[in-house]
Amino acid sequence: MIEIKHLSKTFKTADGELEALKDINLSIPDGDIFGIIGMSGAGKSTLVRCINMLERPTAGTVEVDGVDLGKLSQKELRAQRRDITMIFQAFNLLMQRNCLKNVMFPLELQGMNRNEAKKKAMELLGIVGLSEKAKAYPAQLSGGQQQRVAIARALTTNPKVLLCDEATSALDPNTTNSILELIKDINKRLGITVVVITHQMSVVESICKHVAILDMGEVVEEGDVEEVFSHPKSTAAKNLVFPEGEEGSFCVGNQGEHFIRVVYNGAYAAGKPMIARLAIEKGIEANISYASTKGISGKAFGTILLSVSGDENIVKETIDYLTQEPGIEAEEVEVNVQ
């Protein structure tokens, strides 16, 4: 369990003090994949560096399995960091060493003999799917392969916690997906707690169980990924979930036209042509004025704004038809009328 209590971090700059983090309180359960998301400058990287004490908090505490990291000596902290490893956007591999020797490097620093270190490193390269690249150098690898080597190196100390600081930001979408699948597999296979720092909604949606949204150094929303992303409450969360603006903010209706907000709250009906079936089965033609939906863990979340013409009976019939599907809510809403 990672417990962050009343954590704040202030930097001194030429222009005065900069409060990067403000009274952060988070609990991250063992074995979780926990996302911390926010726009650039929100304080995400500062927070993750405070978790392993690469940055010392100005105030507050970080406890890992009941150990207050801030109270440890430098020697004790170095030993504790073996349980809390980190991967970065830039991979940080040693370019003059091949893959095998990159992974062996921290093992040799720990005093492990060369044969044992080589055996352990080959096992870890196997876990990340790069056994055949053991003798290749970083410059000969793709970005995704380099990140896999970095992950293998991070696993050499048998850590309890893996911190991922924008670990997929430099990768293309297909490579990102493969790295995320690898992280999920490692979490499941080894039981490692994973903390994912990112500005990408897709990353959190793909692998995280819980999420905290950071804005201007503060946690403005946190909880289960499905709940936070299906019902965002804070302005920062809404901007992340609906970057194009919330539904209805730009819709203009005509006289006699009604608008119905349809909310997907974990429905399995995302792939069903409900609007088409509404026209075929009920004879009601509905136009989509706005749509922002996404799949999380095989379920649909998000909002669609429909417009229908007719009287209140048509509106009721439309709502009754749509809400017969589990996980779908619908209601009539007001928009501007021309």
C-alpha positions in Angstrom: 0.0 0.0 0.0 1.2 3.5 -0.9 -0.1 6.2 1.3 0.5 9.8 0.4 -0.7 12.2 3.1 -0.9 16.0 2.9 2.0 16.1 0.5 3.2 19.5 -0.8 6.2 20.6 -2.9 7.4 24.1 -3.4 10.3 25.1 -5.6 12.3 28.3 -5.3 12.7 30.1 -8.6 14.2 33.4 -9.7 10.6 34.8 -9.7 9.8 33.5 -6.2 8.3 30.3 -4.9 6.4 27.9 -7.2 3.9 25.6 -5.4 4.0 22.5 -7.6 2.0 20.2 -5.4 -0.7 21.2 -2.8 -1.9 18.9 0.0 -2.0 15.7 -2.0 -3.7 12.7 -0.3 -3.9 9.4 -2.2 -4.1 5.7 -1.2 -2.8 3.2 -3.8 -3.7 -0.4 -3.0 -1.2 -3.3 -3.4 -1.4 -4.8 -6.9 -3.3 -1.9 -8.4 -2.7 -0.1 -11.7 -3.2 3.4 -10.6 -3.3 6.3 -13.1 -2.3 9.9 -12.4 -3.4 12.1 -15.3 -3.4 15.8 -16.0 -2.4 18.4 -18.5 1.2 19.6 -18.9 2.3 21.5 -15.8 -0.2 19.8 -13.5 2.5 18.5 -11.3 2.4 14.8 -12.4 6.1 14.2 -12.8 6.9 16.1 -9.5 4.4 13.8 -7.7 5.9 10.6 -9.0 9.4 11.8 -8.1 8.2 12.5 -4.6 6.9 8.9 -4.3 10.4 7.5 -4.5 12.0 10.6 -2.9 14.0 11.7 -5.9 12.3 15.0 -4.9 11.9 15.6 -1.2 8.4 16.9 -0.4 8.2 20.3 1.3 5.5 18.9 3.6 3.6 15.7 4.1 4.6 12.0 4.0 4.9 9.1 1.6 4.5 5.6 3.2 5.1 2.4 1.3 4.0 -0.7 3.3 3.9 1.4 6.4 7.5 2.8 6.0 7.7 6.6 6.0 10.3 7.2 3.2 11.0 10.7 4.4 12.4 9.4 7.7 14.9 7.1 6.1 18.7 7.7 5.9 20.2 7.9 2.4 21.5 4.4 2.8 18.1 3.1 4.0 16.4 5.0 1.1 18.7 3.5 -1.5 17.8 0.0 -0.2 14.1 0.9 -0.2 14.3 2.1 -3.8 15.0 -1.4 -4.9 11.3 -2.0 -4.1 10.3 1.1 -6.1 11.6 1.2 -9.6 10.9 3.6 -12.4 10.7 3.8 -16.2 10.8 7.0 -18.2 9.7 8.4 -21.6 13.4 8.6 -22.7 14.2 4.9 -21.9 17.6 6.0 -20.3 19.5 3.0 -21.6 23.4 2.8 -21.8 24.1 3.2 -25.5 27.5 1.5 -25.3 26.1 -1.7 -23.7 24.0 -4.3 -25.5 20.5 -5.3 -24.2 21.8 -8.1 -22.0 24.5 -5.9 -20.4 22.0 -3.1 -19.9 19.8 -5.4 -17.8 22.8 -6.9 -16.1 24.1 -3.5 -15.0 22.0 -3.0 -11.8 22.6 -6.6 -10.9 26.3 -6.2 -11.0 26.0 -3.0 -9.0 24.3 -5.1 -6.3 27.3 -7.5 -6.2 25.7 -10.4 -8.0 28.3 -12.6 -9.8 28.5 -12.3 -13.6 27.0 -15.8 -14.4 24.0 -15.3 -12.1 23.5 -11.8 -13.4 23.5 -13.0 -17.0 21.0 -15.8 -16.1 18.7 -13.4 -14.4 18.9 -10.8 -17.2 18.1 -13.4 -19.8 15.0 -14.5 -17.8 13.8 -10.8 -17.7 14.5 -10.3 -21.4 12.3 -13.4 -21.9 9.5 -11.9 -19.8 9.5 -8.7 -22.0 9.8 -10.7 -25.2 13.3 -9.8 -26.3 15.4 -12.9 -25.7 16.6 -12.8 -29.3 17.8 -9.2 -29.0 20.2 -9.9 -26.1 23.3 -8.9 -28.1 21.7 -6.0 -29.9 22.6 -2.4 -28.9 19.9 0.2 -28.1 20.6 2.1 -31.4 19.6 -1.1 -33.3 16.2 -1.3 -31.6 12.9 0.4 -32.1 11.5 2.7 -29.5 9.1 0.0 -28.2 11.9 -2.5 -27.9 14.1 0.0 -26.0 11.2 0.5 -23.6 10.9 -3.2 -23.1 14.6 -3.4 -22.2 14.1 -0.5 -19.7 11.2 -2.5 -18.2 13.4 -5.6 -17.9 16.1 -3.6 -16.2 13.5 -2.1 -13.8 12.5 -5.6 -12.8 16.0 -6.7 -11.8 15.4 -5.8 -8.1 12.1 -7.8 -7.8 10.3 -4.5 -7.1 7.0 -4.2 -5.4 6.2 -0.9 -7.2 6.8 0.2 -10.8 6.5 3.9 -11.5 5.8 4.8 -15.2 6.5 8.5 -15.9 5.0 9.1 -19.4 6.5 5.8 -20.4 4.6 5.6 -23.7 4.5 9.3 -24.7 7.3 8.9 -27.3 5.8 5.8 -28.9 3.3 5.4 -31.8 -0.2 4.1 -31.0 0.5 0.4 -31.9 3.7 0.3 -30.0 2.0 2.1 -27.0 -0.7 -0.6 -27.0 1.9 -3.4 -26.9 3.8 -1.8 -24.0 0.6 -1.3 -22.1 -0.3 -5.0 -22.6 3.1 -5.9 -21.3 2.7 -3.7 -18.2 -0.7 -5.3 -17.6 0.8 -8.8 -17.9 3.6 -7.9 -15.5 1.1 -6.6 -13.0 -0.9 -9.7 -13.2 2.0 -12.2 -13.4 4.2 -10.6 -10.7 1.7 -8.8 -8.6 3.6 -5.5 -8.9 1.8 -2.3 -8.0 1.9 0.1 -11.0 1.6 3.8 -10.9 1.1 5.4 -14.4 1.8 9.1 -14.9 0.3 10.3 -18.2 -1.5 13.0 -20.0 -3.1 10.5 -22.4 -6.7 9.4 -21.6 -6.3 6.3 -23.8 -3.5 5.0 -21.5 -5.6 5.3 -18.4 -8.7 3.8 -20.1 -6.6 0.8 -21.4 -4.9 -0.4 -18.2 -5.8 1.5 -15.0 -8.2 0.4 -12.4 -8.2 3.7 -10.5 -7.3 7.2 -11.4 -6.5 10.6 -9.8 -6.9 13.8 -11.9 -4.3 16.4 -11.1 -4.8 20.1 -11.9 -2.5 23.0 -10.9 -0.9 20.8 -8.3 -4.1 19.5 -6.7 -6.0 16.3 -6.9 -9.4 17.5 -8.1 -11.0 14.1 -8.7 -10.2 10.4 -8.0 -11.8 7.0 -7.9 -12.6 4.1 -10.1 -11.7 4.7 -13.8 -15.2 3.8 -15.0 -16.9 6.1 -12.5 -14.6 9.1 -13.0 -14.7 9.0 -16.8 -18.4 8.3 -17.1 -19.5 11.0 -14.6 -16.7 13.6 -14.5 -17.4 16.2 -11.9 -14.5 18.6 -11.9 -13.7 21.1 -14.7 -10.3 19.4 -15.3 -11.9 16.0 -15.6 -14.6 17.2 -18.0 -11.9 18.9 -20.1 -10.0 15.6 -20.3 -13.1 13.4 -21.0 -14.8 15.9 -23.3 -11.9 17.9 -24.9 -14.2 19.1 -27.7 -16.7 20.6 -25.2 -19.7 19.2 -23.4 -22.8 18.2 -25.3 -25.3 20.9 -26.0 -22.8 23.8 -25.7 -23.0 24.4 -29.4 -26.3 22.9 -30.4 -29.1 25.0 -31.8 -32.6 23.5 -32.3 -35.6 24.4 -34.4 -39.2 24.9 -33.3 -40.8 21.5 -32.6 -37.4 19.8 -32.2 -36.6 18.0 -29.0 -33.2 17.0 -27.7 -32.5 13.8 -25.7 -29.3 13.2 -23.8 -28.3 9.5 -23.9 -25.7 8.5 -21.3 -23.8 5.2 -21.7 -22.9 4.1 -18.2 -21.2 0.7 -18.7 -23.6 -0.5 -21.4 -22.6 -3.6 -23.5 -24.6 -2.2 -26.4 -21.9 0.1 -27.8 -21.7 -1.8 -31.1 -25.5 -2.2 -31.6 -27.0 0.2 -34.1 -29.6 1.5 -31.7 -30.5 4.7 -33.6 -31.0 2.7 -36.8 -33.2 0.1 -34.9 -35.2 3.0 -33.4 -36.1 4.2 -36.9 -36.9 0.6 -38.2 -38.8 -0.7 -35.2 -40.5 2.5 -34.0 -40.5 4.7 -37.1 -38.7 7.5 -35.1 -35.9 9.3 -37.0 -33.3 10.7 -34.6 -30.3 12.8 -35.6 -27.1 12.7 -33.7 -26.2 16.3 -32.7 -23.3 15.4 -30.5 -21.4 12.2 -29.5 -18.5 11.4 -27.2 -18.3 7.8 -26.3 -15.5 5.4 -25.5 -14.9 1.8 -24.5 -13.5 1.0 -21.1 -13.0 -2.7 -20.2 -15.4 -3.8 -22.9 -18.2 -1.4 -21.8 -19.4 1.8 -23.3 -19.2 5.2 -21.5 -20.1 8.6 -22.7 -22.9 10.8 -24.0 -24.9 11.2 -27.2 -27.2 14.1 -27.9 -30.1 13.2 -30.2 -32.7 15.4 -31.8 -36.2 14.2 -32.7 -39.2 15.9 -34.2 -42.7 15.5 -32.9 -44.7 15.8 -29.7 -44.0 14.7 -26.1 -45.3 11.2 -26.9 -42.5 10.8 -29.4 -40.0 11.9 -26.9 -41.3 9.5 -24.2 -41.4 6.6 -26.7 -37.8 7.3 -27.7 -36.6 7.4 -24.1 -38.5 4.3 -23.2 -37.0 2.4 -26.2 -33.4 3.5 -25.5 -33.4 2.8 -21.8 -34.6 -0.8 -22.1 -30.9 -1.6 -22.6 -29.0 -2.1 -19.3 -26.5 0.7 -18.6 -28.2 3.3 -20.7 -29.9 6.4 -19.3 -31.8 9.0 -21.3 -33.6 12.3 -20.6 -34.9 15.3 -22.5 -32.7 18.4 -22.2 -33.1 22.1 -23.2 -30.9 23.7 -25.8 -31.1 27.1 -27.6 -33.9 27.4 -30.1 -33.6 29.4 -33.3 
